[in-house]
Amino acid sequence: MIRAMKIDDLDKIVALEKSLQVHPWPKIAFRQAIEIGQFCIVYEEPVNLDGGTEKHLIGYGVADRGHGRTIAALSMKAANALYGAWMRYAEQIGVEELYAELEASNEVARLRLERFGFQRAGERKHFYGVGSHAEVWTKRTEKTIDSQTSQAA
């Protein structure tokens, strides 16, 4: 289940971020993203505990319009849902091109971006520190493709 990120989620998100990311965001970065109204979501799954069910946060995402700032999850299902939610949101608000950076060594993120139709557009040398480069990936939204098709007709 995807829902809006809340300030109350931040301790769980930061713990997950530290376990998943080589260069984790600090808590204040997530707080600021929520406070300035960026697209901030979490993915939860129900977990059975002692006869009851509790929601367990297993993924999160932050985007600023067409820029996927951070998306991470403990499962492929959650990651795919978070990417899908971001892309739908971007199209709904009229974004024509999506972009994301990933650490060049992050093979899983690269494969996911390819699966969602992103293409490698360049590299930012030393983006994550000396010797740690970022790859820049982009994707045109369906809104852009539909617009171009209708203009050509």
N, CA, C and O atoms as a DFTB+ gen file, in Angstrom:
612 C
 N C O
     1  1       0.832      -1.173       0.000
     2  2       0.000       0.000       0.000
     3  2       0.888       1.253       0.000
     4  3       1.824       1.362       0.793
     5  1       0.586       2.173      -0.882
     6  2       1.323       3.434      -0.953
     7  2       0.487       4.516      -0.282
     8  3      -0.730       4.584      -0.453
     9  1       1.164       5.351       0.478
    10  2       0.516       6.493       1.109
    11  2       1.520       7.635       1.202
    12  3       2.710       7.457       0.944
    13  1       1.022       8.806       1.572
    14  2       1.884       9.978       1.746
    15  2       2.826       9.768       2.935
    16  3       2.444       9.201       3.958
    17  1       4.044      10.232       2.776
    18  2       5.033      10.198       3.855
    19  2       4.646      11.232       4.907
    20  3       4.186      12.327       4.582
    21  1       4.841      10.861       6.183
    22  2       4.560      11.771       7.292
    23  2       5.832      11.970       8.124
    24  3       6.748      11.148       8.092
    25  1       5.863      13.057       8.851
    26  2       6.993      13.334       9.742
    27  2       7.207      12.159      10.703
    28  3       8.345      11.811      11.016
    29  1       6.119      11.554      11.166
    30  2       6.211      10.421      12.097
    31  2       6.930       9.215      11.493
    32  3       7.383       8.340      12.232
    33  1       7.041       9.152      10.174
    34  2       7.701       8.027       9.494
    35  2       9.224       8.172       9.450
    36  3       9.927       7.204       9.159
    37  1       9.732       9.352       9.730
    38  2      11.124       9.658       9.411
    39  2      12.153       8.772      10.103
    40  3      13.161       8.434       9.482
    41  1      11.951       8.384      11.344
    42  2      12.923       7.508      12.004
    43  2      13.025       6.165      11.274
    44  3      14.124       5.648      11.073
    45  1      11.884       5.608      10.879
    46  2      11.883       4.341      10.140
    47  2      12.532       4.515       8.760
    48  3      13.291       3.659       8.305
    49  1      12.223       5.618       8.117
    50  2      12.773       5.871       6.780
    51  2      14.290       6.033       6.843
    52  3      15.009       5.471       6.016
    53  1      14.772       6.790       7.808
    54  2      16.217       7.011       7.932
    55  2      16.935       5.693       8.238
    56  3      18.012       5.443       7.697
    57  1      16.358       4.853       9.089
    58  2      16.968       3.552       9.374
    59  2      17.022       2.702       8.110
    60  3      18.030       2.050       7.839
    61  1      15.935       2.710       7.336
    62  2      15.905       1.960       6.082
    63  2      16.889       2.553       5.081
    64  3      17.606       1.819       4.401
    65  1      16.924       3.871       4.991
    66  2      17.854       4.570       4.085
    67  2      19.295       4.185       4.378
    68  3      20.068       3.926       3.456
    69  1      19.661       4.146       5.646
    70  2      21.037       3.786       6.023
    71  2      21.363       2.342       5.673
    72  3      22.518       2.019       5.393
    73  1      20.363       1.476       5.685
    74  2      20.617       0.074       5.359
    75  2      20.649      -0.183       3.849
    76  3      21.212      -1.184       3.404
    77  1      20.051       0.712       3.063
    78  2      19.935       0.487       1.619
    79  2      20.853       1.347       0.756
    80  3      21.198       0.950      -0.357
    81  1      21.250       2.503       1.242
    82  2      21.983       3.450       0.411
    83  2      23.451       3.566       0.821
    84  3      23.780       3.566       2.008
    85  1      24.308       3.662      -0.159
    86  2      25.730       3.887       0.106
    87  2      25.946       5.298       0.647
    88  3      26.783       5.511       1.524
    89  1      25.191       6.256       0.123
    90  2      25.273       7.657       0.545
    91  2      23.889       8.083       1.039
    92  3      23.149       8.740       0.307
    93  1      23.532       7.715       2.274
    94  2      22.173       7.985       2.753
    95  2      21.886       9.465       3.002
    96  3      22.766      10.244       3.368
    97  1      20.639       9.812       2.791
    98  2      20.168      11.156       3.101
    99  2      20.050      11.300       4.614
   100  3      19.762      10.320       5.302
   101  1      20.265      12.494       5.142
   102  2      20.005      12.739       6.564
   103  2      18.505      12.962       6.793
   104  3      17.762      13.271       5.861
   105  1      18.092      12.805       8.010
   106  2      16.681      12.975       8.375
   107  2      16.155      14.347       7.953
   108  3      15.018      14.450       7.491
   109  1      16.955      15.392       8.103
   110  2      16.517      16.747       7.771
   111  2      16.151      16.877       6.288
   112  3      15.263      17.657       5.941
   113  1      16.818      16.131       5.418
   114  2      16.501      16.202       3.984
   115  2      15.095      15.670       3.712
   116  3      14.354      16.241       2.912
   117  1      14.735      14.582       4.376
   118  2      13.380      14.043       4.217
   119  2      12.350      15.011       4.808
   120  3      11.301      15.253       4.211
   121  1      12.657      15.557       5.978
   122  2      11.748      16.502       6.632
   123  2      11.504      17.709       5.721
   124  3      10.360      18.128       5.540
   125  1      12.560      18.258       5.156
   126  2      12.421      19.421       4.280
   127  2      11.605      19.073       3.036
   128  3      10.795      19.880       2.580
   129  1      11.813      17.887       2.489
   130  2      11.054      17.479       1.302
   131  2       9.557      17.448       1.609
   132  3       8.744      17.893       0.798
   133  1       9.196      16.923       2.778
   134  2       7.784      16.909       3.179
   135  2       7.283      18.341       3.360
   136  3       6.219      18.701       2.856
   137  1       8.047      19.144       4.076
   138  2       7.609      20.500       4.417
   139  2       7.447      21.408       3.206
   140  3       6.587      22.289       3.213
   141  1       8.259      21.213       2.160
   142  2       8.122      22.076       0.976
   143  2       7.174      21.493      -0.072
   144  3       7.001      22.065      -1.148
   145  1       6.564      20.357       0.250
   146  2       5.525      19.809      -0.617
   147  2       6.006      18.975      -1.780
   148  3       5.302      18.852      -2.782
   149  1       7.189      18.401      -1.674
   150  2       7.627      17.498      -2.731
   151  2       6.786      16.216      -2.666
   152  3       6.093      15.971      -1.679
   153  1       6.853      15.425      -3.699
   154  2       6.125      14.164      -3.775
   155  2       6.851      13.162      -2.888
   156  3       7.897      12.639      -3.274
   157  1       6.310      12.890      -1.705
   158  2       6.947      12.027      -0.707
   159  2       5.976      10.912      -0.344
   160  3       4.893      11.166       0.182
   161  1       6.373       9.677      -0.628
   162  2       5.491       8.538      -0.398
   163  2       6.231       7.413       0.315
   164  3       7.460       7.348       0.311
   165  1       5.448       6.532       0.926
   166  2       6.000       5.324       1.535
   167  2       5.192       4.136       1.047
   168  3       4.047       4.263       0.613
   169  1       5.829       2.978       1.134
   170  2       5.160       1.718       0.797
   171  2       5.137       0.864       2.053
   172  3       6.168       0.646       2.689
   173  1       3.948       0.382       2.405
   174  2       3.794      -0.464       3.584
   175  2       3.187      -1.805       3.189
   176  3       2.409      -1.892       2.238
   177  1       3.549      -2.843       3.928
   178  2       2.947      -4.159       3.764
   179  2       2.466      -4.634       5.132
   180  3       3.097      -4.354       6.150
   181  1       1.344      -5.354       5.149
   182  2       0.863      -5.883       6.429
   183  2       1.748      -7.047       6.901
   184  3       2.185      -7.880       6.106
   185  1       1.993      -7.078       8.196
   186  2       2.779      -8.143       8.811
   187  2       1.957      -8.693       9.972
   188  3       1.443      -7.927      10.787
   189  1       1.833     -10.011      10.049
   190  2       1.107     -10.639      11.150
   191  2       2.013     -10.783      12.356
   192  3       3.070     -11.409      12.279
   193  1       1.594     -10.199      13.471
   194  2       2.346     -10.259      14.722
   195  2       1.422     -10.664      15.855
   196  3       0.450      -9.965      16.141
   197  1       1.709     -11.770      16.496
   198  2       0.948     -12.221      17.674
   199  2      -0.560     -12.123      17.472
   200  3      -1.271     -11.565      18.307
   201  1      -1.032     -12.658      16.380
   202  2      -2.467     -12.693      16.126
   203  2      -3.049     -11.425      15.536
   204  3      -4.216     -11.417      15.145
   205  1      -2.280     -10.359      15.459
   206  2      -2.762      -9.116      14.884
   207  2      -1.965      -8.756      13.644
   208  3      -0.942      -9.371      13.346
   209  1      -2.435      -7.775      12.942
   210  2      -1.749      -7.322      11.742
   211  2      -1.250      -5.901      11.958
   212  3      -1.971      -5.037      12.457
   213  1      -0.018      -5.687      11.574
   214  2       0.603      -4.367      11.699
   215  2       1.194      -3.988      10.343
   216  3       1.654      -4.859       9.605
   217  1       1.186      -2.712      10.014
   218  2       1.791      -2.261       8.761
   219  2       3.281      -2.053       8.975
   220  3       3.709      -1.472       9.973
   221  1       4.056      -2.536       8.024
   222  2       5.520      -2.457       8.104
   223  2       6.021      -1.633       6.917
   224  3       5.773      -1.999       5.768
   225  1       6.715      -0.536       7.176
   226  2       7.236       0.345       6.132
   227  2       8.452      -0.326       5.481
   228  3       9.456      -0.581       6.146
   229  1       8.353      -0.606       4.183
   230  2       9.463      -1.279       3.502
   231  2      10.002      -0.508       2.300
   232  3      10.881      -1.002       1.594
   233  1       9.487       0.692       2.062
   234  2      10.001       1.478       0.949
   235  2       9.550       2.920       1.034
   236  3       8.611       3.251       1.759
   237  1      10.224       3.768       0.293
   238  2       9.924       5.200       0.314
   239  2      10.419       5.827      -0.977
   240  3      11.263       5.274      -1.682
   241  1       9.870       6.989      -1.259
   242  2      10.316       7.725      -2.427
   243  2      10.102       9.216      -2.248
   244  3       9.143       9.647      -1.608
   245  1      10.999       9.993      -2.816
   246  2      10.883      11.449      -2.829
   247  2      11.184      11.902      -4.253
   248  3      12.196      11.522      -4.842
   249  1      10.292      12.715      -4.789
   250  2      10.501      13.263      -6.127
   251  2      10.141      14.742      -6.114
   252  3       9.293      15.194      -5.346
   253  1      10.804      15.465      -6.976
   254  2      10.518      16.878      -7.171
   255  2      10.111      17.039      -8.623
   256  3      10.953      17.197      -9.507
   257  1       8.822      16.996      -8.853
   258  2       8.253      17.005     -10.204
   259  2       8.817      15.840     -11.014
   260  3       8.474      14.694     -10.723
   261  1       9.650      16.074     -12.000
   262  2      10.178      15.005     -12.830
   263  2      11.486      14.413     -12.356
   264  3      12.029      13.519     -13.005
   265  1      12.002      14.890     -11.242
   266  2      13.290      14.406     -10.742
   267  2      13.057      13.408      -9.612
   268  3      12.605      13.777      -8.527
   269  1      13.367      12.148      -9.876
   270  2      13.297      11.135      -8.834
   271  2      14.493      11.311      -7.921
   272  3      15.604      10.920      -8.279
   273  1      14.289      11.888      -6.752
   274  2      15.403      12.231      -5.883
   275  2      15.926      11.017      -5.123
   276  3      17.138      10.820      -5.039
   277  1      15.031      10.203      -4.569
   278  2      15.441       8.962      -3.916
   279  2      14.247       8.031      -3.882
   280  3      13.149       8.418      -3.481
   281  1      14.471       6.814      -4.304
   282  2      13.451       5.770      -4.244
   283  2      14.181       4.497      -3.844
   284  3      15.132       4.082      -4.506
   285  1      13.730       3.880      -2.757
   286  2      14.380       2.658      -2.290
   287  2      13.358       1.778      -1.585
   288  3      12.402       2.271      -0.986
   289  1      13.573       0.467      -1.666
   290  2      12.639      -0.466      -1.048
   291  2      13.320      -1.797      -0.785
   292  3      14.355      -2.119      -1.369
   293  1      12.714      -2.557       0.108
   294  2      13.237      -3.879       0.465
   295  2      12.766      -4.980      -0.471
   296  3      13.284      -6.095      -0.424
   297  1      11.782      -4.678      -1.328
   298  2      11.293      -5.703      -2.258
   299  2      11.109      -5.098      -3.645
   300  3      10.921      -3.890      -3.795
   301  1      11.166      -5.957      -4.647
   302  2      10.933      -5.512      -6.030
   303  2       9.505      -5.004      -6.190
   304  3       9.269      -4.010      -6.878
   305  1       8.553      -5.684      -5.556
   306  2       7.150      -5.274      -5.632
   307  2       6.992      -3.839      -5.128
   308  3       6.335      -3.022      -5.773
   309  1       7.589      -3.535      -3.986
   310  2       7.495      -2.191      -3.420
   311  2       8.203      -1.177      -4.311
   312  3       7.658      -0.106      -4.578
   313  1       9.409      -1.501      -4.775
   314  2      10.155      -0.575      -5.636
   315  2       9.380      -0.282      -6.915
   316  3       9.288       0.874      -7.328
   317  1       8.826      -1.304      -7.540
   318  2       8.053      -1.110      -8.762
   319  2       6.829      -0.230      -8.512
   320  3       6.498       0.627      -9.331
   321  1       6.159      -0.444      -7.380
   322  2       4.984       0.367      -7.044
   323  2       5.378       1.823      -6.825
   324  3       4.666       2.725      -7.264
   325  1       6.499       2.064      -6.155
   326  2       6.955       3.430      -5.898
   327  2       7.336       4.141      -7.201
   328  3       6.973       5.300      -7.401
   329  1       8.063       3.455      -8.084
   330  2       8.422       4.049      -9.381
   331  2       7.160       4.353     -10.185
   332  3       7.035       5.424     -10.779
   333  1       6.235       3.410     -10.198
   334  2       4.987       3.608     -10.930
   335  2       4.198       4.797     -10.410
   336  3       3.661       5.579     -11.195
   337  1       4.124       4.940      -9.085
   338  2       3.400       6.066      -8.486
   339  2       4.051       7.391      -8.867
   340  3       3.357       8.355      -9.189
   341  1       5.373       7.441      -8.832
   342  2       6.085       8.668      -9.213
   343  2       5.808       9.027     -10.676
   344  3       5.522      10.182     -10.990
   345  1       5.893       8.037     -11.566
   346  2       5.677       8.323     -12.985
   347  2       4.245       8.785     -13.252
   348  3       4.037       9.699     -14.050
   349  1       3.255       8.172     -12.600
   350  2       1.855       8.615     -12.770
   351  2       1.673      10.035     -12.249
   352  3       1.022      10.859     -12.892
   353  1       2.247      10.320     -11.088
   354  2       2.171      11.660     -10.514
   355  2       2.778      12.696     -11.477
   356  3       2.173      13.735     -11.737
   357  1       3.956      12.409     -11.991
   358  2       4.631      13.351     -12.891
   359  2       3.791      13.620     -14.142
   360  3       3.683      14.766     -14.580
   361  1       3.203      12.586     -14.712
   362  2       2.358      12.775     -15.886
   363  2       1.127      13.608     -15.554
   364  3       0.724      14.468     -16.338
   365  1       0.528      13.352     -14.388
   366  2      -0.677      14.090     -13.986
   367  2      -0.414      15.581     -13.827
   368  3      -1.300      16.395     -14.087
   369  1       0.783      15.947     -13.407
   370  2       1.078      17.378     -13.221
   371  2       1.730      17.997     -14.454
   372  3       2.135      19.159     -14.424
   373  1       1.834      17.230     -15.537
   374  2       2.305      17.788     -16.795
   375  2       3.791      17.718     -17.061
   376  3       4.286      18.398     -17.960
   377  1       4.514      16.914     -16.304
   378  2       5.952      16.767     -16.534
   379  2       6.165      16.041     -17.867
   380  3       5.517      15.030     -18.138
   381  1       7.059      16.551     -18.680
   382  2       7.308      15.950     -19.986
   383  2       8.499      15.002     -20.000
   384  3       8.580      14.117     -20.852
   385  1       9.420      15.182     -19.062
   386  2      10.579      14.292     -19.020
   387  2      10.957      14.016     -17.568
   388  3      11.020      14.923     -16.738
   389  1      11.203      12.753     -17.290
   390  2      11.640      12.314     -15.972
   391  2      13.145      12.138     -15.998
   392  3      13.721      11.803     -17.033
   393  1      13.782      12.364     -14.861
   394  2      15.192      12.039     -14.780
   395  2      15.566      11.584     -13.389
   396  3      14.939      11.951     -12.395
   397  1      16.602      10.777     -13.350
   398  2      17.097      10.234     -12.088
   399  2      18.597      10.040     -12.190
   400  3      19.140       9.822     -13.272
   401  1      19.258      10.125     -11.043
   402  2      20.683       9.800     -10.979
   403  2      20.809       8.523     -10.152
   404  3      20.023       8.266      -9.241
   405  1      21.797       7.754     -10.491
   406  2      22.104       6.586      -9.683
   407  2      23.606       6.438      -9.603
   408  3      24.336       6.834     -10.511
   409  1      24.052       5.867      -8.511
   410  2      25.483       5.616      -8.386
   411  2      25.861       4.588      -9.446
   412  3      25.176       3.577      -9.608
   413  1      26.943       4.844     -10.162
   414  2      27.341       4.006     -11.295
   415  2      27.450       2.527     -10.919
   416  3      27.273       1.662     -11.777
   417  1      27.734       2.229      -9.677
   418  2      27.876       0.832      -9.246
   419  2      26.543       0.176      -8.874
   420  3      26.524      -1.004      -8.526
   421  1      25.432       0.910      -8.939
   422  2      24.135       0.385      -8.508
   423  2      23.437      -0.339      -9.659
   424  3      22.601       0.234     -10.358
   425  1      23.794      -1.591      -9.836
   426  2      23.263      -2.406     -10.939
   427  2      21.755      -2.621     -10.820
   428  3      21.056      -2.615     -11.833
   429  1      21.245      -2.809      -9.615
   430  2      19.813      -3.049      -9.425
   431  2      19.004      -1.832      -9.885
   432  3      18.007      -1.982     -10.592
   433  1      19.423      -0.643      -9.493
   434  2      18.714       0.575      -9.911
   435  2      18.801       0.753     -11.424
   436  3      17.828       1.165     -12.057
   437  1      19.948       0.450     -12.001
   438  2      20.113       0.572     -13.448
   439  2      19.122      -0.345     -14.177
   440  3      18.465       0.080     -15.127
   441  1      19.019      -1.582     -13.735
   442  2      18.097      -2.530     -14.366
   443  2      16.645      -2.082     -14.218
   444  3      15.847      -2.243     -15.142
   445  1      16.302      -1.519     -13.059
   446  2      14.936      -1.052     -12.846
   447  2      14.623       0.121     -13.779
   448  3      13.554       0.161     -14.388
   449  1      15.551       1.073     -13.890
   450  2      15.317       2.205     -14.786
   451  2      15.156       1.729     -16.226
   452  3      14.285       2.220     -16.944
   453  1      15.973       0.794     -16.650
   454  2      15.837       0.243     -18.006
   455  2      14.470      -0.411     -18.180
   456  3      13.819      -0.233     -19.209
   457  1      14.040      -1.164     -17.178
   458  2      12.752      -1.853     -17.239
   459  2      11.610      -0.854     -17.404
   460  3      10.635      -1.138     -18.099
   461  1      11.722       0.304     -16.776
   462  2      10.679       1.322     -16.868
   463  2      10.853       2.237     -18.076
   464  3      10.125       3.220     -18.210
   465  1      11.800       1.934     -18.952
   466  2      11.936       2.683     -20.192
   467  2      12.853       3.886     -20.143
   468  3      12.854       4.694     -21.071
   469  1      13.633       4.024     -19.087
   470  2      14.601       5.119     -19.009
   471  2      15.807       4.790     -19.892
   472  3      16.105       3.624     -20.152
   473  1      16.486       5.830     -20.340
   474  2      17.705       5.665     -21.115
   475  2      18.825       6.466     -20.462
   476  3      18.608       7.549     -19.918
   477  1      20.017       5.909     -20.531
   478  2      21.174       6.593     -19.954
   479  2      21.459       7.839     -20.788
   480  3      21.565       7.767     -22.012
   481  1      21.583       8.989     -20.108
   482  2      21.772      10.257     -20.814
   483  2      23.123      10.895     -20.533
   484  3      23.508      11.839     -21.222
   485  1      23.838      10.409     -19.554
   486  2      25.123      11.017     -19.254
   487  2      25.669      10.572     -17.919
   488  3      25.174       9.637     -17.290
   489  1      26.714      11.279     -17.508
   490  2      27.393      10.931     -16.260
   491  2      27.813      12.217     -15.554
   492  3      28.169      13.207     -16.192
   493  1      27.763      12.180     -14.236
   494  2      28.269      13.286     -13.414
   495  2      29.464      12.745     -12.642
   496  3      29.317      11.961     -11.703
   497  1      30.637      13.174     -13.051
   498  2      31.877      12.709     -12.426
   499  2      31.937      13.141     -10.963
   500  3      31.624      14.281     -10.622
   501  1      32.334      12.235     -10.133
   502  2      32.571      12.482      -8.697
   503  2      31.335      13.036      -7.978
   504  3      31.473      13.727      -6.969
   505  1      30.146      12.747      -8.477
   506  2      28.907      13.262      -7.891
   507  2      28.734      12.807      -6.443
   508  3      28.267      13.568      -5.595
   509  1      29.109      11.571      -6.172
   510  2      28.973      11.018      -4.821
   511  2      30.288      11.048      -4.047
   512  3      30.393      10.424      -2.991
   513  1      31.270      11.747      -4.545
   514  2      32.583      11.821      -3.926
   515  2      33.644      11.423      -4.941
   516  3      33.322      10.934      -6.024
   517  1      34.885      11.630      -4.596
   518  2      35.988      11.342      -5.513
   519  2      35.926       9.882      -5.959
   520  3      35.911       8.965      -5.138
   521  1      35.891       9.691      -7.268
   522  2      35.870       8.355      -7.846
   523  2      34.512       7.680      -7.853
   524  3      34.399       6.551      -8.332
   525  1      33.482       8.328      -7.341
   526  2      32.142       7.753      -7.276
   527  2      31.201       8.586      -8.150
   528  3      30.703       9.634      -7.743
   529  1      30.982       8.087      -9.349
   530  2      30.240       8.841     -10.356
   531  2      28.752       8.510     -10.333
   532  3      28.344       7.436      -9.890
   533  1      27.952       9.453     -10.817
   534  2      26.520       9.245     -10.987
   535  2      26.210       9.098     -12.465
   536  3      26.781       9.790     -13.307
   537  1      25.307       8.197     -12.763
   538  2      24.759       8.104     -14.109
   539  2      23.445       8.876     -14.112
   540  3      22.676       8.800     -13.153
   541  1      23.189       9.609     -15.170
   542  2      21.939      10.349     -15.327
   543  2      21.086       9.589     -16.331
   544  3      21.550       9.241     -17.416
   545  1      19.840       9.335     -15.961
   546  2      18.902       8.590     -16.789
   547  2      17.662       9.443     -17.024
   548  3      17.223      10.156     -16.122
   549  1      17.096       9.376     -18.224
   550  2      15.905      10.157     -18.545
   551  2      14.859       9.289     -19.236
   552  3      15.149       8.227     -19.787
   553  1      13.636       9.793     -19.178
   554  2      12.520       9.136     -19.862
   555  2      11.479      10.188     -20.186
   556  3      11.106      10.991     -19.330
   557  1      11.017      10.182     -21.408
   558  2       9.914      11.067     -21.795
   559  2       8.623      10.434     -21.283
   560  3       8.458       9.216     -21.333
   561  1       7.719      11.263     -20.794
   562  2       6.465      10.732     -20.270
   563  2       5.499      10.435     -21.414
   564  3       5.675      10.910     -22.536
   565  1       4.484       9.647     -21.108
   566  2       3.447       9.340     -22.097
   567  2       2.737      10.621     -22.518
   568  3       2.291      10.737     -23.660
   569  1       2.630      11.572     -21.612
   570  2       2.003      12.865     -21.923
   571  2       2.747      13.536     -23.079
   572  3       2.117      14.078     -23.988
   573  1       4.073      13.504     -23.051
   574  2       4.886      14.105     -24.112
   575  2       4.663      13.375     -25.428
   576  3       4.478      13.999     -26.473
   577  1       4.681      12.051     -25.368
   578  2       4.505      11.248     -26.580
   579  2       3.122      11.498     -27.173
   580  3       2.998      11.668     -28.386
   581  1       2.058      11.525     -26.323
   582  2       0.711      11.791     -26.796
   583  2       0.606      13.181     -27.420
   584  3      -0.049      13.353     -28.449
   585  1       1.247      14.166     -26.803
   586  2       1.226      15.552     -27.298
   587  2       1.871      15.643     -28.679
   588  3       1.340      16.304     -29.572
   589  1       2.996      14.991     -28.852
   590  2       3.696      15.028     -30.133
   591  2       2.894      14.321     -31.224
   592  3       2.874      14.760     -32.373
   593  1       2.233      13.222     -30.854
   594  2       1.431      12.480     -31.825
   595  2       0.252      13.311     -32.289
   596  3      -0.061      13.334     -33.479
   597  1      -0.419      14.007     -31.347
   598  2      -1.582      14.818     -31.728
   599  2      -1.165      16.044     -32.539
   600  3      -1.920      16.485     -33.406
   601  1       0.016      16.604     -32.281
   602  2       0.483      17.759     -33.049
   603  2       0.855      17.359     -34.476
   604  3       0.718      18.156     -35.404
   605  1       1.325      16.127     -34.646
   606  2       1.726      15.658     -35.971
   607  2       0.507      15.328     -36.830
   608  3       0.598      15.338     -38.058
   609  1      -0.621      15.040     -36.208
   610  2      -1.825      14.625     -36.954
   611  2      -2.514      15.759     -37.655
   612  3      -3.532      15.550     -38.315
